[in-house]
Amino acid sequence: MKKYCLVIFSLLGVSIFSFDNYIGFTPKEIVNQFGSPDFVYTLRGSRPEEDDVVFFYDSRLYIYFNQNRVWQLRVDEQTPFEINGIKMGDSKEKVSSILGEIYEEKEDSLVFKRPDAGYPVYIKLFFSGAGVNDIYMYRGDY
């Protein structure tokens, strides 16, 4: 149902979406929220315990599972959505004004600490010359 709502909101020009609530969800909870993924694949880590299963949605949403729980979400530059108040193309200054204090800064990325959920949660944004081009939210203890 939510997948259809996201599509309708996108068509109407409404693109509000927050990652904060989905860390820790099970695959069943994700499917209940977003519908069946458009594609499912595995992503190998450097060690077997770092292997992930990824649900991919055509809206350019990637949901990463480890040990049957969401540990990371991502949208790429082609997403139509505004994530946690951030749009693709936003500047570092605009992102900082929305998300607050920078936790870590590199030449091409910013990391912000999110409210604690019993474990550390971070949002990492990558930048190109045009501004934000990739957004990740992840559980910091994985």
C-alpha positions in Angstrom: 0.0 0.0 0.0 2.8 2.4 1.0 4.6 1.7 -2.3 1.5 2.9 -4.2 1.2 6.0 -1.9 4.8 6.9 -2.7 4.1 6.6 -6.4 0.9 8.7 -6.1 2.7 11.3 -3.9 5.5 11.5 -6.5 3.1 12.0 -9.3 1.4 14.8 -7.4 4.7 16.4 -6.7 4.6 15.5 -3.0 7.8 13.6 -2.1 8.1 13.5 1.7 9.9 10.3 3.0 11.8 9.6 6.1 14.3 6.8 6.6 14.3 7.1 10.4 11.6 4.5 11.1 12.8 1.6 9.0 16.1 0.5 10.5 15.5 -2.8 12.3 12.5 -3.8 10.2 12.1 -7.4 9.0 11.6 -8.3 5.4 7.9 -8.9 6.1 7.5 -5.4 7.7 9.2 -3.9 4.7 7.0 -5.7 2.2 3.9 -4.6 4.3 5.1 -1.0 4.0 6.4 -0.8 0.4 5.1 -3.9 -1.4 7.2 -6.5 -3.1 10.6 -5.3 -4.3 11.1 -4.9 -8.0 14.4 -6.8 -7.7 16.2 -8.7 -5.0 20.0 -9.4 -5.0 22.8 -10.4 -2.7 25.8 -8.2 -1.9 28.9 -10.0 -0.8 30.9 -8.5 2.0 34.6 -9.2 2.7 33.5 -11.8 5.3 30.5 -14.1 5.1 28.8 -12.4 8.1 28.9 -9.1 6.1 26.8 -10.5 3.2 23.6 -8.6 2.6 20.3 -9.2 0.9 19.1 -6.1 -0.9 15.6 -5.1 -1.9 15.5 -2.7 -4.8 12.5 -0.6 -5.7 12.1 1.3 -9.0 11.9 4.5 -7.1 15.7 4.1 -6.6 15.2 2.8 -3.0 17.6 0.2 -1.8 17.0 -1.7 1.5 19.8 -3.7 2.9 19.2 -6.7 5.2 21.6 -8.5 7.5 20.5 -11.2 9.9 16.9 -10.7 8.7 16.8 -7.0 9.8 17.2 -3.7 7.8 20.6 -2.2 8.7 20.9 0.3 5.8 18.7 2.2 3.4 19.9 4.1 0.3 18.5 6.3 -2.5 20.5 7.3 -5.5 20.5 10.5 -7.6 17.5 9.3 -9.7 15.1 9.1 -6.8 12.0 11.4 -7.0 11.8 11.6 -3.2 12.9 14.1 -0.6 14.5 12.1 2.2 14.5 13.5 5.7 14.0 16.9 4.2 16.9 16.5 1.7 16.5 16.7 -2.1 19.0 15.5 -4.6 21.1 18.4 -5.6 21.0 20.2 -2.2 24.2 21.9 -1.2 26.3 20.9 1.9 25.1 24.2 3.5 21.4 23.4 3.0 21.9 19.8 4.3 23.7 21.1 7.4 20.9 23.6 8.1 18.3 20.8 7.9 20.2 18.0 9.7 22.2 20.0 12.3 25.7 19.3 13.5 28.0 17.5 11.2 29.4 14.3 12.8 32.1 13.6 10.1 33.1 15.6 7.0 35.1 14.5 4.0 35.6 16.1 0.6 32.7 14.3 -1.0 30.5 13.4 1.9 28.9 14.4 5.2 27.8 12.2 8.0 25.2 13.2 10.6 24.2 11.2 13.8 20.5 10.5 14.0 18.5 10.0 17.2 19.6 6.9 19.1 17.4 3.8 18.6 19.2 1.6 21.2 22.1 1.5 18.7 23.9 4.3 16.7 22.2 5.5 13.5 23.8 7.7 10.9 22.9 9.4 7.7 25.6 9.8 5.1 25.2 12.0 2.1 27.5 12.0 -0.9 28.1 15.1 -3.1 29.1 15.8 -6.6 29.4 19.2 -8.3 25.6 19.3 -8.5 25.1 18.7 -4.7 23.7 15.7 -3.0 23.7 12.6 -5.3 23.4 9.7 -2.9 21.9 9.2 0.6 22.5 6.3 3.0 21.1 5.8 6.5 22.6 2.9 8.4 23.0 1.3 11.7 26.5 2.2 13.0 27.2 -1.0 14.9 27.1 -3.4 12.0 
